[in-house]
Amino acid sequence: MEGHPILALPDSPENNTSDYIDEDEIIAVFVPDSLAGERLDKVLAQLIPQHSRNRLKAWIEGGFVTIDGQAPKIRYAAKAGDHILVIPQASDEEQAYVPEDIPLDIVYEDDELLVIHKPAGMVVHPAAGNWSGTLLNALLFRYPGIANVPRAGIVHRLDKDTSGLLMVAKTLEAQTDLVRQLQSRQVIRRYLALAWGQVKSQTVHAPIGRDPRDRLRMALITGSAGKPAVTHVQLLQTGAFGKAKVSLIACRLETGRTHQIRVHLESLGNALLGDPVYKKKNPADASQLEFSRGGQALHAAVLGIKHPKTKEELLWQAPMPDDMKDLALRLDIPAEALWPDWDSLDV
């Protein structure tokens, strides 16, 4: 089936290609004693049999395979205990992304842009393990002309298990303008989240980058490797799960780093409920929590921009989805607290 080639979005502080790599897209393996001394491509063919040896060779030669942060040669003799990271790349066939008839919840639409209410569980952009069923596939089906816009008009993204509002540009001019708004921190992005403990209202200024000790995670990083990241946090209500306190919070992003809210809240000792990756200092019985989403309790509730053509100020709101609402009520958080008066908040 013929698909559409998608151009790469130019790098920017908010839309750097690296920000489109999730932990689910990286393969991490350790070299066992039995494969020590073997050539790197042979080792990977044994450890990652789902990919052909020719493809693995191409990834090594392209610098998409690293050991301790360095890109080795294909003839590198592997050592026992080597920690190898592989960032899979799409083949030419896979890069011809296929339009798919997937329902979309369109909140707003005109000739320049779309605002979509993304459900939890939907991946925004195709990548390793998720070449189909994504928002991009759905956009190509519903709007064939959007294939001519980089990344099918996608300006920013939400993690797979985060629900909420997402903007998509229909034209290159609109996309360029919206990217500039993100860069200059003019876009309003407010979230609702459920977190462990009693969260203190505060502003978190803490740079974020790839965790050097675990490349599957993002982390607080000092020095040039960390990108500036600012999250405003406000406590809305508290509840409980057994003996553990939980908090309903509102967050506003100034920057848009990968997993920013999740990383910042974990750093405070208040990881998001349900988060499978960022869960340090969680209470002992956190694993007993039942949440149908299967991921973090995080919802992009408010999105505000200046229209890229008319310059009119626009604001959209998306109430908390049922799965998060049901969870909050089970945690004894009052129903009236689940949709705050945003104008009265500090974030």
C-alpha positions as a Markdown table, in Angstrom:
| # | Residue | x | y | z |
|---|---|---|---|---|
| 1 | Met | 0.0 | 0.0 | 0.0 |
| 2 | Glu | 1.4 | 3.4 | -0.9 |
| 3 | Gly | 1.9 | 5.9 | 1.8 |
| 4 | His | 3.0 | 9.5 | 2.2 |
| 5 | Pro | 6.6 | 10.7 | 2.8 |
| 6 | Ile | 6.7 | 13.0 | 5.8 |
| 7 | Leu | 9.3 | 15.7 | 6.0 |
| 8 | Ala | 11.2 | 16.3 | 9.2 |
| 9 | Leu | 10.3 | 19.3 | 11.3 |
| 10 | Pro | 13.3 | 21.6 | 11.7 |
| 11 | Asp | 15.0 | 21.5 | 15.0 |
| 12 | Ser | 14.0 | 24.0 | 17.6 |
| 13 | Pro | 14.1 | 24.2 | 21.4 |
| 14 | Glu | 10.5 | 22.9 | 21.5 |
| 15 | Asn | 10.6 | 20.6 | 18.5 |
| 16 | Asn | 14.0 | 19.0 | 18.5 |
| 17 | Thr | 14.0 | 15.5 | 16.9 |
| 18 | Ser | 15.3 | 14.0 | 20.2 |
| 19 | Asp | 12.1 | 15.1 | 21.9 |
| 20 | Tyr | 10.2 | 12.7 | 19.6 |
| 21 | Ile | 12.1 | 9.6 | 21.1 |
| 22 | Asp | 10.3 | 7.9 | 23.9 |
| 23 | Glu | 11.7 | 5.2 | 26.2 |
| 24 | Asp | 9.4 | 2.7 | 24.3 |
| 25 | Glu | 11.4 | 3.5 | 21.1 |
| 26 | Ile | 14.8 | 2.5 | 22.5 |
| 27 | Ile | 16.1 | -1.1 | 22.8 |
| 28 | Ala | 18.5 | -1.7 | 25.7 |
| 29 | Val | 20.4 | -5.0 | 26.0 |
| 30 | Phe | 23.4 | -6.3 | 28.0 |
| 31 | Val | 26.0 | -8.6 | 26.5 |
| 32 | Pro | 26.1 | -12.0 | 28.2 |
| 33 | Asp | 29.3 | -13.9 | 28.9 |
| 34 | Ser | 28.4 | -16.3 | 26.1 |
| 35 | Leu | 28.7 | -13.6 | 23.4 |
| 36 | Ala | 31.8 | -11.8 | 24.7 |
| 37 | Gly | 34.4 | -11.4 | 21.9 |
| 38 | Glu | 31.8 | -11.6 | 19.1 |
| 39 | Arg | 31.4 | -8.9 | 16.5 |
| 40 | Leu | 28.8 | -6.3 | 17.4 |
| 41 | Asp | 26.4 | -7.0 | 14.6 |
| 42 | Lys | 26.5 | -10.8 | 15.4 |
| 43 | Val | 25.8 | -10.0 | 19.1 |
| 44 | Leu | 22.8 | -7.8 | 18.2 |
| 45 | Ala | 21.4 | -10.4 | 15.8 |
| 46 | Gln | 21.4 | -12.8 | 18.7 |
| 47 | Leu | 19.9 | -10.4 | 21.3 |
| 48 | Ile | 17.4 | -8.7 | 19.0 |
| 49 | Pro | 16.2 | -11.4 | 16.7 |
| 50 | Gln | 13.1 | -9.4 | 15.6 |
| 51 | His | 15.3 | -7.2 | 13.4 |
| 52 | Ser | 17.3 | -8.5 | 10.5 |
| 53 | Arg | 21.1 | -8.5 | 10.6 |
| 54 | Asn | 21.3 | -6.2 | 7.6 |
| 55 | Arg | 19.1 | -3.7 | 9.3 |
| 56 | Leu | 21.1 | -3.9 | 12.5 |
| 57 | Lys | 24.3 | -3.3 | 10.5 |
| 58 | Ala | 22.7 | -0.2 | 8.9 |
| 59 | Trp | 21.8 | 1.1 | 12.4 |
| 60 | Ile | 25.4 | 0.5 | 13.6 |
| 61 | Glu | 26.9 | 2.3 | 10.6 |
| 62 | Gly | 24.4 | 5.2 | 11.0 |
| 63 | Gly | 25.4 | 5.8 | 14.6 |
| 64 | Phe | 22.1 | 4.6 | 16.0 |
| 65 | Val | 23.8 | 2.0 | 18.3 |
| 66 | Thr | 25.8 | 3.2 | 21.2 |
| 67 | Ile | 27.8 | 1.6 | 24.0 |
| 68 | Asp | 28.5 | 3.9 | 27.0 |
| 69 | Gly | 27.5 | 6.9 | 24.9 |
| 70 | Gln | 29.9 | 6.1 | 22.1 |
| 71 | Ala | 29.0 | 4.9 | 18.6 |
| 72 | Pro | 31.2 | 1.8 | 18.0 |
| 73 | Lys | 32.4 | 0.4 | 14.7 |
| 74 | Ile | 30.6 | -2.6 | 13.2 |
| 75 | Arg | 33.7 | -4.8 | 13.9 |
| 76 | Tyr | 33.7 | -3.9 | 17.6 |
| 77 | Ala | 34.3 | -7.0 | 19.7 |
| 78 | Ala | 31.7 | -7.0 | 22.4 |
| 79 | Lys | 32.6 | -7.3 | 26.0 |
| 80 | Ala | 30.6 | -9.1 | 28.7 |
| 81 | Gly | 28.4 | -6.6 | 30.5 |
| 82 | Asp | 28.4 | -4.0 | 27.7 |
| 83 | His | 25.2 | -2.0 | 27.9 |
| 84 | Ile | 24.1 | -1.5 | 24.3 |
| 85 | Leu | 21.4 | 1.0 | 23.3 |
| 86 | Val | 19.7 | 0.8 | 19.9 |
| 87 | Ile | 17.4 | 3.5 | 18.5 |
| 88 | Pro | 15.5 | 1.7 | 15.8 |
| 89 | Gln | 15.0 | 3.6 | 12.5 |
| 90 | Ala | 12.1 | 3.2 | 10.1 |
| 91 | Ser | 12.8 | 1.5 | 6.8 |
| 92 | Asp | 11.9 | 3.3 | 3.6 |
| 93 | Glu | 8.7 | 1.2 | 3.5 |
| 94 | Glu | 7.8 | 2.1 | 7.1 |
| 95 | Gln | 8.5 | 5.8 | 6.5 |
| 96 | Ala | 5.8 | 5.8 | 3.8 |
| 97 | Tyr | 3.3 | 6.2 | 6.6 |
| 98 | Val | -0.1 | 4.8 | 5.6 |
| 99 | Pro | -3.4 | 6.7 | 6.1 |
| 100 | Glu | -5.7 | 4.9 | 8.5 |
| 101 | Asp | -9.4 | 5.4 | 9.2 |
| 102 | Ile | -9.1 | 6.1 | 12.9 |
| 103 | Pro | -11.7 | 8.2 | 14.7 |
| 104 | Leu | -10.6 | 11.7 | 15.9 |
| 105 | Asp | -12.2 | 13.9 | 18.5 |
| 106 | Ile | -12.0 | 17.3 | 16.8 |
| 107 | Val | -12.4 | 20.2 | 19.2 |
| 108 | Tyr | -11.8 | 23.0 | 16.7 |
| 109 | Glu | -11.1 | 23.2 | 13.0 |
| 110 | Asp | -10.5 | 25.9 | 10.4 |
| 111 | Asp | -8.4 | 26.3 | 7.3 |
| 112 | Glu | -5.2 | 26.8 | 9.3 |
| 113 | Leu | -5.3 | 24.4 | 12.2 |
| 114 | Leu | -7.0 | 21.7 | 14.2 |
| 115 | Val | -7.3 | 21.1 | 17.9 |
| 116 | Ile | -7.7 | 17.4 | 18.8 |
| 117 | His | -8.7 | 15.8 | 22.1 |
| 118 | Lys | -6.3 | 12.9 | 22.1 |
| 119 | Pro | -7.3 | 9.8 | 24.2 |
| 120 | Ala | -4.9 | 8.0 | 26.5 |
| 121 | Gly | -3.3 | 5.1 | 24.6 |
| 122 | Met | -2.9 | 6.8 | 21.3 |
| 123 | Val | 0.6 | 7.4 | 20.0 |
| 124 | Val | 1.1 | 10.8 | 18.3 |
| 125 | His | 3.8 | 10.0 | 15.8 |
| 126 | Pro | 4.9 | 6.6 | 14.3 |
| 127 | Ala | 8.1 | 5.1 | 15.7 |
| 128 | Ala | 9.6 | 1.7 | 16.5 |
| 129 | Gly | 6.8 | -0.7 | 17.7 |
| 130 | Asn | 4.1 | 1.8 | 16.7 |
| 131 | Trp | 4.2 | 2.3 | 12.9 |
| 132 | Ser | 0.4 | 2.3 | 12.7 |
| 133 | Gly | -2.6 | 3.3 | 14.7 |
| 134 | Thr | -1.1 | 6.7 | 15.5 |
| 135 | Leu | -2.5 | 10.3 | 15.3 |
| 136 | Leu | -0.4 | 10.9 | 12.3 |
| 137 | Asn | -1.9 | 7.9 | 10.4 |
| 138 | Ala | -5.4 | 9.2 | 11.3 |
| 139 | Leu | -4.5 | 12.7 | 10.1 |
| 140 | Leu | -3.3 | 11.4 | 6.7 |
| 141 | Phe | -6.6 | 9.6 | 6.2 |
| 142 | Arg | -8.8 | 12.5 | 7.1 |
| 143 | Tyr | -6.7 | 15.3 | 5.6 |
| 144 | Pro | -4.7 | 13.9 | 2.6 |
| 145 | Gly | -3.2 | 17.3 | 1.8 |
| 146 | Ile | -1.6 | 17.5 | 5.3 |
| 147 | Ala | 1.1 | 15.1 | 4.0 |
| 148 | Asn | 2.8 | 18.2 | 2.5 |
| 149 | Val | 3.3 | 19.7 | 5.9 |
| 150 | Pro | 6.3 | 18.5 | 8.0 |
| 151 | Arg | 5.2 | 15.7 | 10.4 |
| 152 | Ala | 1.7 | 15.9 | 9.0 |
| 153 | Gly | 1.2 | 19.2 | 10.8 |
| 154 | Ile | 2.0 | 18.0 | 14.2 |
| 155 | Val | 3.5 | 20.9 | 16.3 |
| 156 | His | 3.9 | 19.3 | 19.7 |
| 157 | Arg | 3.0 | 16.0 | 21.2 |
| 158 | Leu | 1.6 | 14.3 | 24.3 |
| 159 | Asp | 2.9 | 11.0 | 25.7 |
| 160 | Lys | 1.0 | 7.9 | 24.7 |
| 161 | Asp | -0.8 | 7.6 | 28.0 |
| 162 | Thr | -1.4 | 11.3 | 28.5 |
| 163 | Ser | -4.8 | 12.5 | 27.4 |
| 164 | Gly | -5.9 | 15.9 | 26.3 |
| 165 | Leu | -5.6 | 18.8 | 23.9 |
| 166 | Leu | -3.2 | 18.8 | 21.0 |
| 167 | Met | -2.8 | 21.3 | 18.1 |
| 168 | Val | -2.1 | 20.4 | 14.5 |
| 169 | Ala | -1.3 | 22.8 | 11.7 |
| 170 | Lys | -2.9 | 22.4 | 8.3 |
| 171 | Thr | -0.4 | 24.6 | 6.5 |
| 172 | Leu | 3.4 | 25.1 | 6.6 |
| 173 | Glu | 2.8 | 28.8 | 7.4 |
| 174 | Ala | 0.6 | 27.9 | 10.4 |
| 175 | Gln | 3.0 | 25.3 | 11.6 |
| 176 | Thr | 5.9 | 27.8 | 11.5 |
| 177 | Asp | 3.9 | 30.4 | 13.4 |
| 178 | Leu | 2.8 | 27.9 | 16.1 |
| 179 | Val | 6.4 | 26.6 | 16.6 |
| 180 | Arg | 7.5 | 30.2 | 17.1 |
| 181 | Gln | 4.8 | 30.6 | 19.7 |
| 182 | Leu | 6.1 | 27.6 | 21.5 |
| 183 | Gln | 9.6 | 28.8 | 21.3 |
| 184 | Ser | 8.7 | 32.2 | 22.8 |
| 185 | Arg | 6.5 | 30.6 | 25.5 |
| 186 | Gln | 3.3 | 32.2 | 24.3 |
| 187 | Val | 1.3 | 29.0 | 24.2 |
| 188 | Ile | -0.9 | 28.3 | 27.3 |
| 189 | Arg | -0.6 | 24.6 | 28.3 |
| 190 | Arg | -2.3 | 23.6 | 31.6 |
| 191 | Tyr | -2.7 | 20.1 | 32.9 |
| 192 | Leu | -4.6 | 18.2 | 35.6 |
| 193 | Ala | -2.8 | 15.4 | 37.3 |
| 194 | Leu | -3.0 | 13.0 | 40.3 |
| 195 | Ala | 0.2 | 12.6 | 42.3 |
| 196 | Trp | 1.4 | 10.8 | 45.3 |
| 197 | Gly | 1.8 | 12.6 | 48.6 |
| 198 | Gln | 0.7 | 16.2 | 49.5 |
| 199 | Val | 2.2 | 18.3 | 46.8 |
| 200 | Lys | 3.3 | 21.8 | 47.6 |
| 201 | Ser | 2.3 | 24.6 | 45.3 |
| 202 | Gln | 5.5 | 25.9 | 43.7 |
| 203 | Thr | 7.4 | 26.6 | 40.5 |
| 204 | Val | 10.0 | 24.0 | 39.5 |
| 205 | His | 13.1 | 25.4 | 37.6 |
| 206 | Ala | 15.1 | 22.3 | 36.8 |
| 207 | Pro | 16.9 | 21.4 | 33.5 |
| 208 | Ile | 16.0 | 18.1 | 31.9 |
| 209 | Gly | 17.9 | 15.7 | 29.7 |
| 210 | Arg | 18.4 | 12.1 | 28.9 |
| 211 | Asp | 19.5 | 10.2 | 32.1 |
| 212 | Pro | 23.2 | 9.2 | 31.6 |
| 213 | Arg | 22.7 | 6.2 | 33.9 |
| 214 | Asp | 19.6 | 5.0 | 32.2 |
| 215 | Arg | 19.0 | 6.1 | 28.7 |
| 216 | Leu | 15.4 | 5.0 | 28.8 |
| 217 | Arg | 14.5 | 7.8 | 31.2 |
| 218 | Met | 14.7 | 11.5 | 31.3 |
| 219 | Ala | 16.2 | 13.1 | 34.4 |
| 220 | Leu | 17.2 | 16.4 | 36.0 |
| 221 | Ile | 20.5 | 17.3 | 34.4 |
| 222 | Thr | 22.9 | 20.1 | 35.2 |
| 223 | Gly | 25.3 | 21.6 | 32.8 |
| 224 | Ser | 25.1 | 21.9 | 29.0 |
| 225 | Ala | 23.4 | 18.5 | 28.6 |
| 226 | Gly | 20.3 | 19.7 | 30.4 |
| 227 | Lys | 17.6 | 21.8 | 28.6 |
| 228 | Pro | 15.9 | 24.5 | 30.7 |
| 229 | Ala | 12.5 | 23.3 | 32.0 |
| 230 | Val | 10.0 | 25.3 | 34.0 |
| 231 | Thr | 6.8 | 23.8 | 35.5 |
| 232 | His | 4.3 | 25.7 | 37.7 |
| 233 | Val | 2.4 | 23.5 | 40.1 |
| 234 | Gln | -0.6 | 24.2 | 42.3 |
| 235 | Leu | -2.3 | 21.9 | 44.8 |
| 236 | Leu | -6.1 | 21.8 | 44.2 |
| 237 | Gln | -7.3 | 19.0 | 46.6 |
| 238 | Thr | -6.0 | 16.1 | 48.6 |
| 239 | Gly | -7.3 | 12.6 | 48.9 |
| 240 | Ala | -6.0 | 9.2 | 50.1 |
| 241 | Phe | -5.2 | 5.7 | 49.0 |
| 242 | Gly | -5.1 | 3.6 | 52.1 |
| 243 | Lys | -2.7 | 5.4 | 54.4 |
| 244 | Ala | -1.0 | 7.3 | 51.6 |
| 245 | Lys | -1.9 | 10.8 | 50.7 |
| 246 | Val | -2.6 | 11.8 | 47.1 |
| 247 | Ser | -3.0 | 15.2 | 45.5 |
| 248 | Leu | -5.0 | 16.6 | 42.6 |
| 249 | Ile | -2.8 | 19.3 | 41.1 |
| 250 | Ala | -2.8 | 21.7 | 38.2 |
| 251 | Cys | 0.4 | 22.3 | 36.2 |
| 252 | Arg | 1.3 | 24.9 | 33.7 |
| 253 | Leu | 4.2 | 24.4 | 31.3 |
| 254 | Glu | 6.5 | 27.2 | 30.3 |
| 255 | Thr | 8.7 | 24.8 | 28.4 |
| 256 | Gly | 7.9 | 21.5 | 26.7 |
| 257 | Arg | 10.6 | 19.0 | 27.5 |
| 258 | Thr | 10.1 | 15.3 | 27.0 |
| 259 | His | 8.2 | 13.9 | 30.1 |
| 260 | Gln | 8.6 | 17.3 | 31.8 |
| 261 | Ile | 5.8 | 17.1 | 34.3 |
| 262 | Arg | 6.5 | 13.5 | 35.1 |
| 263 | Val | 10.2 | 14.1 | 35.7 |
| 264 | His | 9.6 | 17.3 | 37.8 |
| 265 | Leu | 7.0 | 15.7 | 40.0 |
| 266 | Glu | 9.1 | 12.7 | 40.6 |
| 267 | Ser | 12.0 | 14.9 | 41.6 |
| 268 | Leu | 9.7 | 16.5 | 44.3 |
| 269 | Gly | 8.9 | 13.0 | 45.7 |
| 270 | Asn | 5.4 | 13.3 | 44.2 |
| 271 | Ala | 5.4 | 11.0 | 41.2 |
| 272 | Leu | 2.2 | 10.8 | 39.2 |
| 273 | Leu | -0.2 | 8.0 | 40.0 |
| 274 | Gly | 0.1 | 5.1 | 37.5 |
| 275 | Asp | 3.4 | 6.3 | 36.0 |
| 276 | Pro | 5.3 | 3.1 | 35.0 |
| 277 | Val | 8.6 | 4.9 | 34.6 |
| 278 | Tyr | 8.9 | 7.7 | 37.0 |
| 279 | Lys | 8.0 | 6.2 | 40.4 |
| 280 | Lys | 10.8 | 6.9 | 42.8 |
| 281 | Lys | 9.7 | 7.3 | 46.5 |
| 282 | Asn | 6.3 | 5.9 | 45.7 |
| 283 | Pro | 4.5 | 4.5 | 48.8 |
| 284 | Ala | 4.9 | 0.8 | 49.4 |
| 285 | Asp | 1.4 | -0.1 | 48.3 |
| 286 | Ala | 1.5 | 2.0 | 45.1 |
| 287 | Ser | 1.5 | -1.1 | 42.9 |
| 288 | Gln | -1.9 | -2.1 | 44.3 |
| 289 | Leu | -3.5 | 1.0 | 42.8 |
| 290 | Glu | -5.9 | 0.0 | 40.0 |
| 291 | Phe | -6.1 | 2.5 | 37.1 |
| 292 | Ser | -7.6 | 1.4 | 33.8 |
| 293 | Arg | -5.4 | 3.7 | 31.8 |
| 294 | Gly | -2.3 | 1.7 | 32.5 |
| 295 | Gly | -0.1 | 4.8 | 32.6 |
| 296 | Gln | 0.3 | 8.2 | 34.3 |
| 297 | Ala | -2.8 | 10.1 | 35.5 |
| 298 | Leu | -2.1 | 13.2 | 33.4 |
| 299 | His | -4.5 | 15.2 | 31.3 |
| 300 | Ala | -3.8 | 18.3 | 29.0 |
| 301 | Ala | -6.9 | 20.3 | 30.0 |
| 302 | Val | -6.3 | 23.8 | 28.7 |
| 303 | Leu | -4.6 | 25.0 | 25.5 |
| 304 | Gly | -4.3 | 28.6 | 24.4 |
| 305 | Ile | -2.7 | 30.2 | 21.3 |
| 306 | Lys | -2.9 | 33.2 | 19.0 |
| 307 | His | -4.4 | 32.1 | 15.8 |
| 308 | Pro | -1.6 | 31.8 | 13.3 |
| 309 | Lys | -3.4 | 33.9 | 10.6 |
| 310 | Thr | -5.9 | 36.2 | 12.4 |
| 311 | Lys | -3.9 | 36.6 | 15.6 |
| 312 | Glu | -7.1 | 36.2 | 17.6 |
| 313 | Glu | -6.5 | 34.8 | 21.1 |
| 314 | Leu | -8.1 | 31.3 | 21.3 |
| 315 | Leu | -8.5 | 29.1 | 24.3 |
| 316 | Trp | -9.9 | 25.5 | 24.5 |
| 317 | Gln | -10.7 | 23.4 | 27.5 |
| 318 | Ala | -11.1 | 19.6 | 27.8 |
| 319 | Pro | -12.7 | 18.2 | 31.1 |
| 320 | Met | -11.0 | 15.4 | 32.9 |
| 321 | Pro | -11.7 | 12.1 | 31.1 |
| 322 | Asp | -13.8 | 9.4 | 32.8 |
| 323 | Asp | -10.9 | 7.1 | 33.8 |
| 324 | Met | -9.1 | 9.8 | 35.7 |
| 325 | Lys | -12.4 | 11.1 | 37.2 |
| 326 | Asp | -13.3 | 7.6 | 38.4 |
| 327 | Leu | -9.9 | 7.2 | 40.0 |
| 328 | Ala | -10.1 | 10.6 | 41.7 |
| 329 | Leu | -13.5 | 9.8 | 43.2 |
| 330 | Arg | -12.2 | 6.5 | 44.5 |
| 331 | Leu | -9.4 | 8.5 | 46.2 |
| 332 | Asp | -12.0 | 10.6 | 48.1 |
| 333 | Ile | -11.3 | 13.7 | 46.0 |
| 334 | Pro | -14.6 | 15.7 | 45.8 |
| 335 | Ala | -16.3 | 15.8 | 42.4 |
| 336 | Glu | -16.5 | 19.6 | 42.5 |
| 337 | Ala | -12.7 | 19.8 | 42.6 |
| 338 | Leu | -12.2 | 17.9 | 39.4 |
| 339 | Trp | -12.8 | 20.9 | 37.2 |
| 340 | Pro | -11.2 | 24.0 | 38.8 |
| 341 | Asp | -12.0 | 27.7 | 38.0 |
| 342 | Trp | -8.9 | 28.2 | 35.9 |
| 343 | Asp | -9.1 | 32.0 | 36.1 |
| 344 | Ser | -8.7 | 31.9 | 39.9 |
| 345 | Leu | -5.6 | 29.7 | 39.8 |
| 346 | Asp | -2.0 | 30.9 | 40.1 |
| 347 | Val | -0.8 | 28.5 | 37.3 |
